[in-house]
Amino acid sequence: MNRRRWLLHIILRALAHRRGRTILLLAVLAMASSLATALGIVSSSMEKRVAEEVRKYGANLIVLPALARLDVGSGGLNFGVVSEPAYLLQRQVESALEQSGLKAERSFHLTGALHYKDADLMVEGVNFSDIRRLFPWWQLKGNWPTASGEIVVGNDLATQMKLKPGDTMELVGKAQKMRLRVSGTVSSGGEEDGLLFLALPELQQAIGLEGQISLVRLMVTAGGDSLKKSASALQLLLPAAKVSEVRQTARTSEGLLAKVKLLMLMVTAVVLISAGSSVAGTMSTTVLERSKEIGLMKAVGGTRWEVMLIFCGEAAMLGIVGGVAGYIFGVVVAQFITKTVFSASAEFIPWFVFVSLGVSLFLALLGSIGPMISVFKLDPVRSLRGE
């Protein structure tokens, strides 16, 4: 029998001989590693879940043109400020977004007025495919436009004008007259209910503002300070615009997520400390019980390092088995928590097996440091005498 097989044989026989204590240590290590695995998987799944929910609140960055302002007054009298409509060049904004490297979904808007019968209607030019991605909570009756000459009417405006899907409207702009068909009515619970939505290129052409926009909405995949940095970087590329954050709801969600993750971390730390103390106590008791065995191994020629290697091997074996068991149990616990609390399935993360193994091995070896020092200092003569 070679050296490695002999060492493995001794370790396995020692663990099997003290079956009850071995099972207890495995249970402690598996519990600690499973908790770390479960909370890690739940935390990761929650973060992605919250990110998906935050996206439903719409844009988190808005780009507006700097308004042309004129102070009206004379001497010490100030009669207020007159603002003129201002626009951004669509091509310039697209170029800035490309240079910034922002990972964002975008929606370009142009606000204008078109004449209908004896009234002017507020119209917003949009790309309907972008609107559907960025504002999923809008409720549509009818269909989204699929061809030119189709529009969507806000619910309040449709009620006021007695419009329904399939109706046609003749709208007059500064540059041209258009005959448009209502493809659907939309309700958002906001100011959009009083607007009429038209394809962006068609509105630009109708009011003579080709290539210009009045608003850009961005859904940037960033949070906290990252979003501020994204806004600052975009602001430098668009000096003629104002980049603003829309973060009230998102910040609240992210703050709640951070507190929940901190709570999970603290619970995990408490369990790991308790598990480490339990492992250290059990291993110390094992060393005391095996003092004569240790003394005998030293008396027949075993060095201190060789005896310590046996205890270190036992701890490593317990750590590996406990880590694998902890990972399997942790995945089951994570699935149970996410389905019970969040009504969703936990994400399968294979690399968390290394986290589980790392936690279990760390606790097993850390808890064995004290006992192994005792083994190193143990006098074989005194231990064989039973002292």
C-alpha positions in Angstrom: 0.0 0.0 0.0 1.6 3.3 -1.1 1.7 6.4 1.1 -1.4 8.1 -0.3 -3.6 5.1 -0.2 -2.4 4.4 3.4 -3.3 8.0 4.4 -6.7 7.8 2.8 -7.4 4.5 4.5 -6.6 5.9 7.9 -8.8 8.9 7.3 -11.8 6.9 6.2 -11.4 4.4 9.0 -11.1 7.2 11.6 -14.3 8.9 10.3 -16.2 5.7 10.1 -15.1 4.6 13.6 -16.6 7.9 15.0 -19.7 7.7 12.9 -21.9 9.8 15.2 -19.5 12.7 15.5 -18.7 12.5 11.8 -22.4 12.8 10.9 -22.8 15.8 13.4 -19.9 17.6 11.7 -21.2 16.9 8.3 -24.6 18.2 9.3 -23.1 21.5 10.7 -21.0 22.1 7.6 -23.8 21.2 5.2 -26.2 23.5 7.0 -23.7 26.5 7.0 -22.8 26.0 3.3 -26.4 25.4 2.2 -27.4 28.7 3.9 -24.7 30.6 2.2 -25.6 29.0 -1.2 -29.4 29.5 -0.7 -29.1 33.2 0.3 -26.6 33.8 -2.5 -28.9 32.4 -5.1 -31.9 34.2 -3.7 -30.0 37.4 -3.6 -28.9 37.1 -7.2 -32.4 36.1 -8.3 -34.0 39.0 -6.4 -31.6 41.5 -8.0 -32.5 40.4 -11.5 -36.2 40.3 -10.5 -36.1 43.8 -9.1 -34.3 45.0 -12.2 -37.0 43.6 -14.4 -39.7 45.2 -12.2 -37.9 48.6 -12.3 -37.9 48.5 -16.1 -41.7 48.4 -16.0 -41.6 52.0 -14.5 -40.3 53.3 -17.8 -37.4 55.6 -18.6 -34.8 56.6 -15.9 -33.1 59.3 -18.0 -34.7 62.1 -19.9 -32.9 64.3 -22.5 -34.5 67.7 -23.1 -33.3 70.6 -25.2 -32.1 73.8 -23.5 -35.0 76.2 -23.9 -34.4 79.6 -25.5 -35.2 82.1 -22.7 -35.8 85.8 -22.9 -36.2 88.0 -19.8 -38.9 90.6 -20.3 -38.6 93.8 -18.3 -37.3 97.3 -18.0 -35.3 98.9 -15.3 -36.2 97.4 -12.0 -39.4 95.8 -13.4 -39.4 92.2 -14.4 -42.4 90.9 -16.2 -41.2 87.3 -16.4 -39.6 85.0 -18.9 -40.6 84.1 -22.4 -39.6 80.6 -23.6 -39.5 79.6 -27.2 -39.8 76.0 -28.4 -36.4 74.4 -28.8 -35.4 71.1 -30.4 -32.6 68.6 -30.6 -31.1 67.2 -33.8 -32.0 63.5 -33.9 -28.8 62.6 -35.7 -26.7 64.4 -33.0 -28.4 62.6 -30.2 -27.9 59.2 -31.9 -24.2 60.0 -32.3 -23.9 61.0 -28.7 -25.5 57.8 -27.5 -23.2 55.7 -29.7 -20.1 57.5 -28.4 -21.2 57.2 -24.8 -21.5 53.4 -25.0 -24.6 53.4 -22.8 -26.6 50.2 -22.7 -30.0 51.7 -23.0 -33.4 51.4 -24.7 -34.4 54.7 -26.1 -37.5 56.5 -27.4 -37.4 59.7 -29.4 -40.4 62.1 -29.1 -41.5 65.2 -31.0 -44.3 67.3 -29.6 -46.4 69.5 -31.9 -49.9 70.6 -32.9 -52.0 69.7 -35.8 -55.3 71.3 -36.8 -58.4 69.1 -36.8 -61.7 70.6 -37.9 -62.0 73.8 -35.8 -59.4 72.9 -33.1 -55.7 72.2 -32.6 -54.7 68.9 -31.2 -51.6 68.1 -29.3 -49.7 65.4 -31.2 -46.6 63.4 -30.2 -44.4 61.7 -32.8 -42.9 58.4 -31.6 -41.5 55.2 -32.8 -44.2 52.7 -31.8 -41.9 49.7 -31.5 -39.8 51.7 -28.9 -43.0 52.8 -27.0 -44.1 49.2 -26.7 -40.8 48.2 -25.1 -40.3 51.2 -22.9 -43.9 51.6 -21.6 -45.4 48.1 -21.2 -48.1 49.2 -18.8 -49.9 51.2 -21.5 -53.3 49.6 -22.2 -54.3 49.5 -25.9 -57.7 48.9 -27.4 -57.3 48.0 -31.0 -53.9 47.5 -32.6 -50.6 49.2 -32.8 -49.9 51.0 -36.1 -48.2 48.7 -38.6 -48.2 51.0 -41.7 -47.9 54.6 -42.5 -50.9 56.8 -42.1 -52.0 55.1 -38.8 -52.3 56.7 -35.4 -53.1 55.9 -31.8 -55.4 58.2 -29.8 -55.3 58.8 -26.0 -58.3 57.4 -24.2 -59.5 60.8 -22.9 -59.1 62.5 -26.3 -60.9 59.6 -28.0 -63.8 60.0 -25.6 -63.9 63.8 -26.1 -63.7 63.6 -29.9 -65.9 60.4 -30.1 -63.1 58.5 -31.9 -62.8 54.7 -32.1 -60.5 52.3 -34.0 -61.2 52.4 -37.7 -62.2 56.0 -37.9 -60.3 58.4 -40.2 -59.1 61.9 -39.4 -57.9 64.8 -41.6 -55.1 66.7 -39.8 -53.4 69.8 -41.1 -49.8 70.7 -40.3 -47.6 73.7 -41.2 -46.1 71.7 -44.1 -48.8 69.3 -45.3 -52.2 67.9 -44.8 -52.7 64.2 -43.8 -55.5 61.7 -43.8 -54.9 59.3 -41.0 -56.6 56.1 -39.7 -57.1 55.4 -36.0 -55.7 52.0 -35.3 -56.3 52.0 -31.5 -56.8 54.0 -28.3 -54.4 53.9 -25.4 -54.8 54.5 -21.7 -51.8 55.1 -19.4 -53.4 57.0 -16.5 -51.2 60.0 -17.3 -51.0 63.0 -19.7 -50.7 60.6 -22.6 -54.5 60.0 -22.4 -55.0 63.4 -23.9 -52.6 63.1 -26.8 -52.6 61.8 -30.3 -49.7 59.6 -31.3 -48.2 59.6 -34.8 -45.2 58.0 -36.3 -42.2 60.3 -35.7 -41.1 60.7 -39.4 -44.6 61.6 -40.4 -45.0 64.3 -37.7 -41.6 65.7 -38.5 -42.6 66.1 -42.1 -46.1 67.4 -41.3 -44.9 70.3 -39.2 -41.7 71.0 -41.1 -39.2 69.8 -38.5 -37.4 67.0 -40.3 -34.6 65.4 -38.3 -35.6 67.2 -35.0 -37.0 66.0 -31.7 -38.1 67.6 -28.5 -37.5 64.8 -26.0 -35.6 61.6 -25.6 -36.4 58.9 -23.0 -33.8 56.4 -22.0 -34.0 53.2 -20.0 -30.4 52.7 -18.9 -29.3 49.4 -17.4 -27.5 51.0 -14.4 -28.4 52.0 -10.9 -27.3 54.4 -8.2 -24.0 56.1 -8.8 -23.6 54.3 -12.2 -26.7 56.1 -13.5 -25.3 59.5 -12.3 -22.1 58.8 -14.2 -24.0 57.8 -17.3 -26.0 61.0 -17.1 -22.9 63.1 -16.7 -21.1 61.4 -19.6 -24.1 62.0 -21.9 -24.4 65.6 -20.7 -20.8 66.3 -21.8 -21.6 64.9 -25.3 -24.8 67.0 -25.5 -23.9 70.5 -24.2 -27.0 72.0 -25.8 -29.3 69.6 -23.9 -30.3 68.9 -20.3 -29.9 65.3 -19.1 -32.1 64.5 -16.1 -32.7 61.5 -13.9 -36.1 60.0 -13.2 -35.3 57.8 -10.3 -37.9 58.1 -7.5 -39.4 54.6 -7.7 -36.2 52.9 -8.9 -34.2 54.3 -6.0 -36.8 53.1 -3.5 -36.7 49.6 -5.0 -32.9 49.5 -5.1 -32.7 50.8 -1.5 -35.0 48.1 -0.3 -33.0 45.4 -2.2 -29.8 46.6 -0.6 -31.3 46.4 2.9 -32.6 42.9 2.3 -29.2 41.8 1.0 -27.5 43.3 4.0 -29.9 41.4 6.3 -29.1 38.1 4.4 -25.4 38.8 4.8 -25.7 39.4 8.5 -27.8 36.2 9.0 -25.2 34.2 7.0 -22.3 35.7 9.1 -24.1 34.7 12.4 -24.7 31.2 11.2 -21.1 30.8 9.9 -19.7 32.0 13.2 -21.9 29.5 15.1 -21.0 26.7 12.8 -17.3 27.5 13.1 -17.5 27.4 16.9 -19.4 24.1 16.8 -16.8 22.5 14.4 -13.9 23.8 16.6 -15.5 22.4 19.8 -16.2 19.0 18.2 -12.7 18.7 16.7 -11.1 19.6 20.1 -13.1 16.9 21.8 -12.0 14.4 19.2 -8.3 15.3 19.8 -8.7 14.8 23.5 -10.3 11.4 23.0 -7.6 10.3 20.6 -4.6 11.5 22.6 -3.3 7.9 23.2 -3.8 7.1 19.5 -1.8 10.2 18.6 0.9 9.3 21.1 1.1 5.8 19.7 1.5 7.1 16.1 4.3 9.4 17.2 6.0 6.6 19.2 6.2 4.2 16.2 7.9 6.8 14.1 5.3 9.2 12.9 6.4 12.8 12.7 4.3 15.7 14.1 3.6 16.9 10.5 2.5 13.5 9.4 0.0 13.2 12.3 -1.2 16.7 11.6 -1.7 15.8 8.0 -4.1 13.0 9.0 -6.3 15.5 11.0 -6.0 18.0 8.2 -7.1 15.3 5.7 -10.1 14.4 7.9 -11.1 18.1 8.0 -10.7 18.4 4.2 -12.8 15.3 3.6 -15.5 16.6 5.9 -15.4 20.0 4.2 -15.7 18.5 0.6 -18.6 16.1 1.5 -20.4 18.8 3.6 -19.9 21.4 0.7 -21.4 19.1 -1.9 -24.4 18.2 0.3 -24.8 21.9 1.3 -24.9 23.0 -2.4 -27.7 20.4 -3.2 -29.7 21.3 -0.2 -29.1 25.1 -0.7 -30.5 24.9 -4.3 -33.6 23.2 -2.9 -34.0 25.8 -0.2 -33.5 28.7 -2.7 -36.2 27.3 -5.0 -38.6 27.0 -2.0 -37.9 30.6 -0.9 -38.3 32.2 -4.3 -41.4 30.3 -5.1 -43.0 31.0 -1.7 -42.0 34.6 -1.4 -41.6 35.9 -5.0 -43.8 33.4 -6.9 -40.9 32.8 -9.3 -38.2 30.2 -9.9 -34.7 30.7 -8.6 -32.0 31.0 -11.1 -29.8 28.0 -11.6 -26.2 29.1 -10.9 -23.8 26.1 -11.2 -20.7 28.0 -10.0 -22.3 28.4 -6.5 -21.0 24.9 -5.9 -17.6 26.5 -5.4 -19.0 28.9 -2.9 -20.5 26.0 -1.0 -17.3 24.1 -1.1 -15.3 27.1 -0.1 -17.5 27.9 2.9 -17.5 24.2 4.1 -13.7 23.8 3.7 -13.0 27.1 5.3 -15.1 26.3 8.4 -13.7 22.7 8.6 -10.1 23.8 8.4 -10.5 26.9 10.5 -12.2 24.9 13.2 -9.3 22.4 13.2 -6.5 24.9 13.7 -6.7 24.8 17.5 -6.9 21.0 17.7 -4.1 20.6 15.2 -1.9 22.9 17.3 -2.7 20.7 20.2 -1.7 17.6 18.2 1.6 19.3 17.2 2.5 20.0 20.9 1.3 16.7 22.3 4.0 14.7 24.1 3.7 11.0 23.1 5.2 9.7 26.4 2.7 11.6 28.6 -0.2 10.8 26.3 0.6 7.0 26.5 0.7 7.3 30.3 -2.8 8.8 30.2 -1.6 12.2 31.5 
